[in-house]
Structure formats: structure tokens, C-alpha cells
């Protein structure tokens, strides 16, 4: 009996999040911005969480930010994840935060306030899924 390799869980885009995932596949990072109060919004929302306006627009992000907080994972969620890996909350220049992984960096070198930039990596060729990760800014 042979077993197939474990597959990494992948996002399932919704009507609301589809523009974000399509942009990732194109190598672009998007966030939403409220046209009424100017708040940066992430994760994709139907309305602004600050002022409740439904005047939300997609904007392209620079992809530059800093590590706000992080954790090194030594015990994988599933066998599809290779340990150790870093899960971090990134504070983007545009004023929003997103959770992602730090890649292309030794886990011992990661620290809070570390400048990072987005990189895009395909994670599931069968599903054509590209995820945004972050690496130390050069």
C-alpha cells in the first residue's frame, strides 16, 4: 500500500476574497480601503469595520512592513508542513496587519520590528494557489 504525500491546506476563495487571491497569483498584494473614513481594511470585508460604510475599494499594497509579533512552530499542524517555520503578524506600511509565514530566513534571525517584504510562492499546483509570504527586506 502506498500513501500519497500530505497536502498543505489551501484557502478557498469566496466572492468577497477572490480579488485578493487572484492578485496573489499575479504577484500583487491587495488590501481594501474605506472611501469614507480612509481606514485600511484586511481581511476582505463587505463594509468598513471602523465606520460601517460599504464604500470599500481594493488597493495595491507596497508589500513592505515589519514583524509585529511571531512564533516559531516546532510541531507541524499536519505532515504537509516542514518544521521549524515562523508564523508572524506583519504590520504593513499602509496601516493594516496580516498573518503569514517568514521565509528565506533562519528562524533564529527573526525578530520584532524586522523589516520584511512580500514574496509569492505557489503552494498547490493542482489548485493553482499562490500565497503571500514575507522575507527579510534587502
DSSP file (Angstrom, degrees, kcal/mol; ACC not computed):
  #  RESIDUE AA STRUCTURE BP1 BP2  ACC     N-H-->O    O-->H-N    N-H-->O    O-->H-N    TCO  KAPPA ALPHA  PHI   PSI    X-CA   Y-CA   Z-CA
    1    1 A X              0   0    0      0, 0.0     2,-0.4     0, 0.0     0, 0.0   0.000 360.0 360.0 360.0 132.9    0.0    0.0    0.0
    2    2 A X        -     0   0    0      0, 0.0     2,-0.4     0, 0.0     0, 0.0  -0.861 360.0-147.2-110.0 148.2    1.3    3.4   -0.9
    3    3 A X        -     0   0    0     -2,-0.4     2,-0.2     3,-0.0     3,-0.1  -0.897  16.7-123.5-112.7 144.1    0.2    6.6    0.7
    4    4 A X        -     0   0    0     -2,-0.4     3,-0.1     1,-0.1     0, 0.0  -0.550  39.4 -94.7 -81.0 151.0    0.0    9.9   -1.0
    5    5 A X        -     0   0    0     -2,-0.2    -1,-0.1     1,-0.1     2,-0.1  -0.299  47.6 -95.9 -64.4 149.4    2.0   12.8    0.4
    6    6 A X        -     0   0    0     73,-0.1     2,-0.4    -3,-0.1    -1,-0.1  -0.400  39.4-137.6 -64.9 139.6    0.2   15.1    2.8
    7    7 A X        -     0   0    0     -2,-0.1    73,-0.2    -3,-0.1     2,-0.2  -0.834  15.4-116.1-104.1 138.4   -1.2   18.2    1.1
    8    8 A X        -     0   0    0     -2,-0.4     2,-0.1   115,-0.3   115,-0.0  -0.466  37.1-106.4 -66.9 137.0   -1.0   21.6    2.6
    9    9 A X        -     0   0    0     -2,-0.2     2,-0.3     1,-0.0    -1,-0.1  -0.429  42.3-160.3 -61.8 139.6   -4.4   23.2    3.4
   10   10 A X        -     0   0    0     -2,-0.1    -1,-0.0    -3,-0.1    -3,-0.0  -0.899  20.3 -98.2-124.5 153.3   -5.2   25.9    0.9
   11   11 A X        -     0   0    0     -2,-0.3     2,-0.6     1,-0.1    -1,-0.0  -0.326  23.4-142.0 -67.8 151.9   -7.6   28.8    1.0
   12   12 A X        -     0   0    0     -2,-0.0     5,-0.1     0, 0.0    -1,-0.1  -0.914  25.1-134.3-112.5  99.2  -11.0   28.5   -0.7
   13   13 A X        -     0   0    0     -2,-0.6     2,-0.2     4,-0.1     3,-0.0  -0.212  18.7-158.0 -57.8 142.5  -11.7   31.9   -2.2
   14   14 A X     >  -     0   0    0      1,-0.0     4,-2.0     0, 0.0    -1,-0.1  -0.595  38.3 -94.6-106.6 173.9  -15.1   33.4   -1.7
   15   15 A X  T  4 S+     0   0    0      1,-0.2     4,-0.4    -2,-0.2    -2,-0.1   0.881 128.6  47.3 -56.7 -37.1  -16.8   36.0   -3.8
   16   16 A X  T  4 S+     0   0    0      1,-0.2     3,-0.3     2,-0.1     4,-0.2   0.886 119.1  36.4 -72.6 -40.4  -15.5   38.6   -1.3
   17   17 A X  T >> S+     0   0    0      1,-0.2     4,-1.8     2,-0.1     3,-0.7   0.569  89.1  95.0 -92.0  -9.3  -11.9   37.3   -1.2
   18   18 A X  H 3X S+     0   0    0     -4,-2.0     4,-2.7     1,-0.2     5,-0.2   0.852  80.8  55.0 -55.6 -41.6  -11.4   36.3   -4.8
   19   19 A X  H 3> S+     0   0    0     -4,-0.4     4,-2.1    -3,-0.3    -1,-0.2   0.892 108.2  51.2 -59.6 -36.7   -9.8   39.6   -5.9
   20   20 A X  H <> S+     0   0    0     -3,-0.7     4,-2.0    -4,-0.2    -2,-0.2   0.946 113.4  42.9 -62.5 -49.0   -7.2   39.2   -3.2
   21   21 A X  H  X S+     0   0    0     -4,-1.8     4,-1.9     2,-0.2   109,-0.2   0.863 112.2  53.2 -69.5 -36.0   -6.3   35.6   -4.3
   22   22 A X  H  X S+     0   0    0     -4,-2.7     4,-0.9    -5,-0.2    -1,-0.2   0.919 109.5  49.5 -62.7 -42.9   -6.3   36.5   -8.0
   23   23 A X  H ><>S+     0   0    0     -4,-2.1     5,-2.8    -5,-0.2     3,-0.6   0.895 106.9  55.0 -63.7 -39.8   -3.9   39.4   -7.3
   24   24 A X  H ><5S+     0   0    0     -4,-2.0     3,-1.7     1,-0.3    -1,-0.2   0.915 104.4  53.9 -59.0 -41.9   -1.6   37.0   -5.3
   25   25 A X  H 3<5S+     0   0    0     -4,-1.9    -1,-0.3     1,-0.3    -2,-0.2   0.765 109.6  49.3 -63.2 -24.1   -1.5   34.7   -8.4
   26   26 A X  T <<5S-     0   0    0     -4,-0.9    -1,-0.3    -3,-0.6    -2,-0.2   0.384 124.1-105.2 -93.2   1.5   -0.3   37.8  -10.4
   27   27 A X  T < 5S+     0   0    0     -3,-1.7     2,-0.4    -4,-0.3    -3,-0.2   0.796  82.1 121.3  79.6  29.3    2.3   38.7   -7.8
   28   28 A X      < -     0   0    0     -5,-2.8     2,-0.5    -8,-0.1    -1,-0.3  -0.970  53.7-143.0-127.1 142.3    0.4   41.6   -6.3
   29   29 A X        -     0   0    0     32,-0.5    32,-3.4    -2,-0.4     2,-0.3  -0.910  23.2-170.3-105.4 124.0   -0.7   42.2   -2.7
   30   30 A X  E     +A   60   0A   0     -2,-0.5     2,-0.3    30,-0.2    30,-0.2  -0.795  12.5 173.0-112.0 154.3   -4.1   43.9   -2.2
   31   31 A X  E     -A   59   0A   0     28,-2.4    28,-3.2    -2,-0.3     2,-0.3  -0.904  31.6-109.5-141.8 171.9   -5.9   45.3    0.7
   32   32 A X  E     -AB  58  41A   0      9,-2.4     9,-3.6    -2,-0.3     2,-0.4  -0.774  24.0-163.0-104.7 153.1   -9.2   47.3    1.0
   33   33 A X  E     -AB  57  40A   0     24,-2.5    24,-2.5    -2,-0.3     2,-0.4  -0.999  22.1-122.0-134.7 137.6   -9.5   50.9    1.9
   34   34 A X  E  >  -A   56   0A   0      5,-2.5     4,-1.3    -2,-0.4    22,-0.2  -0.650  12.1-154.5 -78.8 126.4  -12.6   52.7    3.0
   35   35 A X  T  4 S+     0   0    0     20,-3.4    -1,-0.1    -2,-0.4    21,-0.1   0.720  91.5  47.7 -72.3 -21.3  -13.5   55.6    0.7
   36   36 A X  T  4 S+     0   0    0     19,-0.4    -1,-0.1     3,-0.1    20,-0.1   0.933 129.7  12.4 -87.5 -51.2  -15.4   57.4    3.5
   37   37 A X  T  4 S-     0   0    0      2,-0.1    -2,-0.1    16,-0.0    -1,-0.1   0.574  93.5-123.9-106.4 -10.3  -13.0   57.2    6.6
   38   38 A X     <  +     0   0    0     -4,-1.3    -3,-0.1     1,-0.2     2,-0.1   0.498  52.5 157.0  84.6   3.2   -9.8   56.1    4.9
   39   39 A X        -     0   0    0     -6,-0.1    -5,-2.5     1,-0.1     2,-0.4  -0.372  43.3-126.3 -66.2 138.2   -9.3   53.1    7.1
   40   40 A X  E     -B   33   0A   0     55,-0.2     2,-0.5    -7,-0.2    -7,-0.2  -0.701  30.0-156.3 -78.9 136.4   -7.1   50.3    5.7
   41   41 A X  E     -B   32   0A   0     -9,-3.6    -9,-2.4    -2,-0.4     2,-0.3  -0.971  11.4-173.5-125.6 125.9   -9.1   47.0    5.8
   42   42 A X        +     0   0    0     -2,-0.5    55,-0.3   -11,-0.2     2,-0.2  -0.874  63.0  45.3-154.3 125.8   -7.7   43.5    6.0
   43   43 A X  S    S-     0   0    0     -2,-0.3    -1,-0.1    55,-0.0   -12,-0.0   0.365 108.6 -87.2 -86.9 163.0   -9.1   40.7    5.8
   44   44 A X        +     0   0    0     -2,-0.2     2,-0.3   -27,-0.1   -27,-0.1  -0.154  58.0 179.7 -51.9 130.8  -11.6   41.2    3.0
   45   45 A X        -     0   0    0    -29,-0.1     3,-0.1    -4,-0.1    -1,-0.0  -0.886  39.2-135.6-130.6 158.7  -14.8   42.7    4.3
   46   46 A X  S    S+     0   0    0     -2,-0.3     2,-0.3     1,-0.1    10,-0.2   0.622  94.2  17.9 -86.2 -16.4  -18.1   43.9    2.8
   47   47 A X  S    S-     0   0    0      8,-0.1     2,-0.4     7,-0.0     7,-0.2  -0.959  94.4 -85.0-149.6 163.9  -18.1   47.0    4.9
   48   48 A X     >  -     0   0    0      5,-3.2     4,-1.9    -2,-0.3    -7,-0.0  -0.578  26.9-150.9 -74.2 126.5  -15.6   49.1    6.9
   49   49 A X  T  4 S+     0   0    0     -2,-0.4    -1,-0.1     1,-0.2    -8,-0.0   0.698  94.4  50.9 -71.2 -16.2  -15.1   47.8   10.4
   50   50 A X  T  4 S+     0   0    0      3,-0.1    -1,-0.2     1,-0.1    -2,-0.0   0.939 131.9   6.6 -84.0 -51.9  -14.4   51.4   11.6
   51   51 A X  T  4 S-     0   0    0      2,-0.1    -2,-0.2   -12,-0.0    -1,-0.1   0.457  91.5-123.8-114.4  -2.5  -17.3   53.4   10.2
   52   52 A X     <  +     0   0    0     -4,-1.9    -3,-0.1     1,-0.2     2,-0.1   0.584  57.5 150.2  70.0  13.4  -19.5   50.7    8.8
   53   53 A X        -     0   0    0      1,-0.1    -5,-3.2     2,-0.1    -1,-0.2  -0.436  45.8-147.3 -71.1 148.7  -19.5   52.2    5.3
   54   54 A X  S    S+     0   0    0     -7,-0.2     2,-1.5    -2,-0.1    -1,-0.1   0.201  70.3 109.0 -99.8  16.2  -19.9   49.9    2.4
   55   55 A X        +     0   0    0      2,-0.0   -20,-3.4    -7,-0.0   -19,-0.4  -0.591  46.3 154.2 -89.0  73.0  -17.7   52.2    0.2
   56   56 A X  E     -A   34   0A   0     -2,-1.5     2,-0.3   -22,-0.2   -22,-0.2  -0.874  21.8-170.9-107.5 133.2  -14.7   49.8    0.2
   57   57 A X  E     -A   33   0A   0    -24,-2.5   -24,-2.5    -2,-0.4     2,-0.4  -0.932  24.8-118.2-122.9 147.9  -12.2   49.8   -2.7
   58   58 A X  E     -A   32   0A   0     -2,-0.3     2,-0.3   -26,-0.2   -26,-0.2  -0.696  35.8-177.0 -81.0 134.5   -9.3   47.4   -3.5
   59   59 A X  E     -A   31   0A   0    -28,-3.2   -28,-2.4    -2,-0.4     2,-0.4  -0.957  27.3-113.9-130.7 149.2   -5.9   49.0   -3.4
   60   60 A X  E     -A   30   0A   0     -2,-0.3     2,-0.2   -30,-0.2   -30,-0.2  -0.676  30.1-142.7 -84.1 137.7   -2.4   47.6   -4.1
   61   61 A X        -     0   0    0    -32,-3.4   -32,-0.5    -2,-0.4    -1,-0.0  -0.652  16.4-128.4 -96.1 153.4   -0.1   47.4   -1.2
   62   62 A X        -     0   0    0     -2,-0.2    56,-0.1     2,-0.2     3,-0.1   0.765  37.2-133.2 -67.8 -25.1    3.7   48.0   -1.3
   63   63 A X        +     0   0    0      1,-0.3    55,-1.7    54,-0.1     2,-0.4   0.538  65.9 123.7  80.6   6.3    4.2   44.7    0.3
   64   64 A X  E     +C  117   0B   0     53,-0.2    29,-2.5    70,-0.1    -1,-0.3  -0.821  27.9 121.7-102.8 140.8    6.6   46.2    2.8
   65   65 A X  E     -CD 116  92B   0     51,-2.4    51,-2.9    -2,-0.4     2,-0.3  -0.905  48.9 -98.2-166.9-165.1    6.2   46.0    6.5
   66   66 A X  E     -CD 115  91B   0     25,-1.8    25,-2.9    -2,-0.3     2,-0.5  -0.953  37.9 -99.3-133.7 154.3    7.7   45.0    9.8
   67   67 A X  E     - D   0  90B   0     47,-1.7    46,-3.6    -2,-0.3    47,-0.2  -0.627  33.9-178.1 -72.7 121.6    7.2   41.9   12.0
   68   68 A X  E     -     0   0B   0     21,-3.3     2,-0.3    -2,-0.5    -1,-0.2   0.882  68.1 -21.1 -86.8 -46.5    4.8   42.9   14.8
   69   69 A X  E     - D   0  89B   0     20,-1.1    20,-2.7    42,-0.1    -1,-0.4  -0.965  68.0-176.8-156.9 161.5    4.9   39.6   16.6
   70   70 A X  E     - D   0  88B   0     -2,-0.3     2,-0.3    18,-0.2    18,-0.2  -0.982  14.8-152.4-158.3 165.5    5.9   36.0   15.7
   71   71 A X  E     - D   0  87B   0     16,-2.4    16,-2.6    -2,-0.3     2,-0.6  -0.992  18.9-133.0-143.7 140.8    6.1   32.4   16.9
   72   72 A X  E     - D   0  86B   0     -2,-0.3     2,-0.6    14,-0.2    14,-0.2  -0.845  22.2-146.3 -94.2 125.7    8.4   29.6   15.8
   73   73 A X  E     + D   0  85B   0     12,-3.6    12,-1.5    -2,-0.6    11,-0.7  -0.820  26.8 167.2 -97.2 124.3    6.4   26.4   15.2
   74   74 A X        +     0   0    0     -2,-0.6     2,-0.5     1,-0.2    -1,-0.1   0.549  68.7  56.7-109.3 -14.5    8.2   23.1   16.0
   75   75 A X  S    S-     0   0    0      7,-0.1    -1,-0.2     8,-0.0     7,-0.1  -0.953  87.9-130.6-122.5 110.9    5.3   20.8   15.8
   76   76 A X        -     0   0    0     -2,-0.5     3,-0.1     5,-0.2    -2,-0.0  -0.226   6.4-135.6 -68.6 148.8    3.5   20.8   12.5
   77   77 A X  S    S-     0   0    0      1,-0.2     2,-0.3     2,-0.0    -1,-0.1   0.880  93.1  -3.1 -63.8 -40.7   -0.2   21.1   12.2
   78   78 A X  S >  S-     0   0    0    -72,-0.0     3,-1.8   -69,-0.0    -1,-0.2  -0.921  83.5 -98.7-142.4 166.1   -0.1   18.4    9.5
   79   79 A X  T 3  S+     0   0    0     -2,-0.3   -73,-0.1     1,-0.3   -71,-0.1   0.624 113.9  76.9 -63.6 -10.5    2.7   16.4    7.9
   80   80 A X  T 3  S+     0   0    0    -73,-0.2     2,-0.5   -75,-0.1    -1,-0.3   0.688  82.9  77.0 -72.6 -17.2    2.5   18.8    5.0
   81   81 A X  S <  S-     0   0    0     -3,-1.8     2,-0.5   -74,-0.1    -5,-0.2  -0.808  74.2-145.1 -98.2 132.6    4.3   21.4    7.0
   82   82 A X        -     0   0    0     -2,-0.5     2,-0.2     2,-0.1    -7,-0.1  -0.844  35.7-100.9 -96.7 127.6    8.1   21.2    7.4
   83   83 A X  S    S+     0   0    0     -2,-0.5    -9,-0.1    -9,-0.1     2,-0.1  -0.636  88.6  42.6 -98.8 157.3    9.3   22.5   10.7
   84   84 A X  S    S+     0   0    0    -11,-0.7     2,-0.3    -2,-0.2   -10,-0.2   0.607  72.9 151.9 -80.1 155.7   10.6   24.7   12.1
   85   85 A X  E     -D   73   0B   0    -12,-1.5   -12,-3.6    -2,-0.1     2,-0.5  -0.974  38.1-122.4-142.7 160.3    8.7   27.6   10.5
   86   86 A X  E     -DE  72 102B   0     16,-0.7    16,-1.5    -2,-0.3     2,-0.5  -0.890  13.8-165.0-110.2 127.1    7.7   31.1   11.6
   87   87 A X  E     +DE  71 101B   0    -16,-2.6   -16,-2.4    -2,-0.5     2,-0.3  -0.942  24.8 175.3-104.1 128.7    4.2   32.4   11.8
   88   88 A X  E     -DE  70 100B   0     12,-3.2    12,-2.5    -2,-0.5     2,-0.6  -0.944  36.3-130.6-136.7 154.2    4.2   36.2   12.1
   89   89 A X  E     -DE  69  99B   0    -20,-2.7   -21,-3.3    -2,-0.3   -20,-1.1  -0.939  32.0-155.2 -99.9 121.3    1.8   39.2   12.2
   90   90 A X  E     -DE  67  98B   0      8,-3.2     8,-1.9    -2,-0.6     2,-0.8  -0.852   9.2-147.8-103.2 130.0    3.1   41.7    9.7
   91   91 A X  E     -DE  66  97B   0    -25,-2.9   -25,-1.8    -2,-0.5     6,-0.2  -0.871  24.4-148.7 -94.3 109.3    2.3   45.4   10.1
   92   92 A X  E >   -D   65   0B   0      4,-2.9     3,-2.2    -2,-0.8     4,-0.3  -0.447  21.0-115.3 -81.0 152.8    2.1   46.7    6.5
   93   93 A X  T 3  S+     0   0    0    -29,-2.5   -28,-0.1     1,-0.3    -1,-0.1   0.780 112.7  64.8 -55.3 -29.4    3.1   50.3    5.6
   94   94 A X  T 3  S-     0   0    0    -30,-0.3    -1,-0.3     2,-0.1   -54,-0.1   0.517 122.4 -99.5 -78.0  -4.1   -0.5   51.0    4.5
   95   95 A X  S <  S+     0   0    0     -3,-2.2     2,-0.3     1,-0.4   -55,-0.2   0.716  85.7 103.6  98.3  22.1   -1.7   50.6    8.1
   96   96 A X        -     0   0    0     -4,-0.3    -4,-2.9   -55,-0.1    -1,-0.4  -0.894  56.3-134.3-129.7 164.2   -3.1   47.1    8.3
   97   97 A X  E     -E   91   0B   0     -2,-0.3     2,-0.3   -55,-0.3    -6,-0.2  -0.891  18.6-179.7-117.4 147.4   -1.9   43.7    9.7
   98   98 A X  E     -E   90   0B   0     -8,-1.9    -8,-3.2    -2,-0.3     2,-0.4  -0.995  24.6-126.1-142.5 150.5   -1.8   40.3    8.2
   99   99 A X  E     +E   89   0B   0     -2,-0.3     2,-0.3   -10,-0.2   -10,-0.2  -0.778  47.0 133.1 -94.4 137.1   -0.7   36.9    9.4
  100  100 A X  E     -E   88   0B   0    -12,-2.5   -12,-3.2    -2,-0.4     2,-0.3  -0.877  51.4 -81.7-159.4-171.6    1.8   35.0    7.2
  101  101 A X  E     -E   87   0B   0     31,-0.4    33,-2.5    -2,-0.3     2,-0.5  -0.819  29.7-129.9-105.9 149.2    5.0   33.0    7.3
  102  102 A X  E     +Ef  86 134B   0    -16,-1.5   -16,-0.7    -2,-0.3     2,-0.3  -0.880  36.8 180.0 -93.8 127.2    8.5   34.4    7.3
  103  103 A X        +     0   0    0     31,-2.9    33,-0.5    -2,-0.5     3,-0.1  -0.769  51.2  35.2-124.3 168.3   10.6   32.6    4.6
  104  104 A X  S    S+     0   0    0     -2,-0.3     2,-0.3     1,-0.2    32,-0.2   0.856  99.3  95.7  57.5  38.6   14.1   32.7    3.3
  105  105 A X  S    S-     0   0    0     -3,-0.2    -1,-0.2    30,-0.1     2,-0.1  -0.971  82.7-106.2-157.4 137.5   15.4   33.4    6.8
  106  106 A X    >>  -     0   0    0     -2,-0.3     3,-1.9     1,-0.1     4,-0.6  -0.456  32.6-126.7 -62.8 137.1   16.8   31.3    9.7
  107  107 A X  G >4 S+     0   0    0      1,-0.3     3,-0.7     2,-0.2    -1,-0.1   0.808 109.2  58.5 -59.4 -29.4   14.2   31.1   12.4
  108  108 A X  G 34 S+     0   0    0      1,-0.2    -1,-0.3     3,-0.0    -2,-0.1   0.647 100.1  58.2 -74.4 -13.9   16.7   32.3   15.0
  109  109 A X  G <4 S+     0   0    0     -3,-1.9    -1,-0.2     2,-0.0    -2,-0.2   0.600  80.7 104.4 -90.9 -12.2   17.2   35.6   13.0
  110  110 A X    <<  +     0   0    0     -3,-0.7     2,-0.3    -4,-0.6   -40,-0.1  -0.480  45.8 162.1 -71.9 138.0   13.5   36.6   13.1
  111  111 A X    >   -     0   0    0     -2,-0.2     3,-1.6   -42,-0.1   -44,-0.3  -0.987  44.2 -83.9-152.1 158.4   12.8   39.5   15.5
  112  112 A X  T 3  S+     0   0    0     -2,-0.3   -44,-0.2     1,-0.3     3,-0.1  -0.341 114.3  23.2 -62.8 146.2   10.1   42.0   16.2
  113  113 A X  T 3  S+     0   0    0    -46,-3.6     2,-0.3     1,-0.3    -1,-0.3   0.512  84.6 151.2  71.4   8.6   10.4   45.2   14.1
  114  114 A X    <   -     0   0    0     -3,-1.6   -47,-1.7   -47,-0.2    -1,-0.3  -0.562  50.4-120.0 -68.6 126.1   12.4   43.3   11.4
  115  115 A X  E     +C   66   0B   0     -2,-0.3    22,-2.6   -49,-0.2     2,-0.3  -0.505  41.7 177.5 -68.9 133.5   11.7   44.9    8.0
  116  116 A X  E     -CG  65 136B   0    -51,-2.9   -51,-2.4    20,-0.3     2,-0.3  -0.908  20.4-152.9-135.6 160.9   10.1   42.5    5.6
  117  117 A X  E     -CG  64 135B   0     18,-2.4    18,-2.4    -2,-0.3   -53,-0.2  -0.971  29.9-103.0-133.3 149.9    8.8   42.4    2.0
  118  118 A X  E     - G   0 134B   0    -55,-1.7     2,-0.3    -2,-0.3    16,-0.3  -0.427  33.6-177.8 -72.6 144.1    6.2   40.2    0.5
  119  119 A X  E     - G   0 133B   0     14,-2.7    14,-3.3    -2,-0.1     2,-0.5  -0.972  18.9-135.8-134.4 150.0    7.1   37.2   -1.8
  120  120 A X  E     - G   0 132B   0     -2,-0.3     2,-0.4    12,-0.2    12,-0.2  -0.915  21.4-179.1-113.8 132.4    4.7   35.0   -3.5
  121  121 A X  E     - G   0 131B   0     10,-2.2    10,-2.5    -2,-0.5     2,-0.3  -0.992  27.7-126.3-132.2 130.1    5.0   31.2   -3.7
  122  122 A X  E     + G   0 130B   0     -2,-0.4     8,-0.3     8,-0.2     3,-0.1  -0.556  28.1 176.5 -68.8 135.9    2.8   28.6   -5.3
  123  123 A X  E     +     0   0B   0      6,-2.6  -115,-0.3    -2,-0.3     2,-0.3   0.547  68.5  29.6-118.1 -13.3    1.8   26.0   -2.8
  124  124 A X  E >>> - G   0 129B   0      5,-1.2     5,-1.7     1,-0.1     4,-1.0  -0.742  54.9-175.0-151.9  98.3   -0.5   23.8   -4.7
  125  125 A X  T 345S+     0   0    0     -2,-0.3     3,-0.3     1,-0.2    -1,-0.1   0.854  87.6  58.4 -62.9 -35.3   -0.1   23.4   -8.4
  126  126 A X  T 345S+     0   0    0      1,-0.2    -1,-0.2     2,-0.1    -2,-0.0   0.853 117.3  32.4 -62.8 -33.5   -3.2   21.3   -8.7
  127  127 A X  T <45S-     0   0    0     -3,-0.5    -1,-0.2     2,-0.1    -2,-0.2   0.433 104.4-126.3-104.1  -1.2   -5.3   24.1   -7.3
  128  128 A X  T  <5 +     0   0    0     -4,-1.0     2,-0.5    -3,-0.3    -3,-0.2   0.909  50.2 164.7  57.3  45.5   -3.2   27.0   -8.8
  129  129 A X  E   < - G   0 124B   0     -5,-1.7    -6,-2.6  -105,-0.0    -5,-1.2  -0.837  19.4-174.6-102.0 128.3   -2.9   28.5   -5.3
  130  130 A X  E     - G   0 122B   0     -2,-0.5     2,-0.3    -8,-0.3    -8,-0.2  -0.986   9.1-160.8-120.9 128.0   -0.3   31.2   -4.6
  131  131 A X  E     - G   0 121B   0    -10,-2.5   -10,-2.2    -2,-0.4     2,-0.5  -0.826  18.5-121.6-110.3 147.6    0.3   32.5   -1.1
  132  132 A X  E     + G   0 120B   0     -2,-0.3   -31,-0.4   -12,-0.2     2,-0.2  -0.772  37.1 171.0 -85.0 125.5    1.9   35.7    0.1
  133  133 A X  E     - G   0 119B   0    -14,-3.3   -14,-2.7    -2,-0.5     2,-0.4  -0.719  24.1-127.3-119.0 174.5    4.8   35.1    2.5
  134  134 A X  E     -fG 102 118B   0    -33,-2.5   -31,-2.9   -16,-0.3     2,-0.3  -0.973  20.0-175.5-130.0 145.2    7.3   37.6    3.8
  135  135 A X  E     - G   0 117B   0    -18,-2.4   -18,-2.4    -2,-0.4   -31,-0.1  -0.896  44.5 -75.0-130.5 160.5   11.1   37.6    3.8
  136  136 A X  E     - G   0 116B   0    -33,-0.5   -20,-0.3    -2,-0.3     2,-0.2  -0.297  56.0-111.2 -55.9 137.2   13.7   39.9    5.3
  137  137 A X              0   0    0    -22,-2.6   -22,-0.1   -72,-0.1    -1,-0.1  -0.519 360.0 360.0 -72.8 135.3   13.9   43.2    3.4
  138  138 A X              0   0    0     -2,-0.2    -1,-0.1    -3,-0.1    -2,-0.1   0.409 360.0 360.0 -98.2 360.0   17.1   43.5    1.5
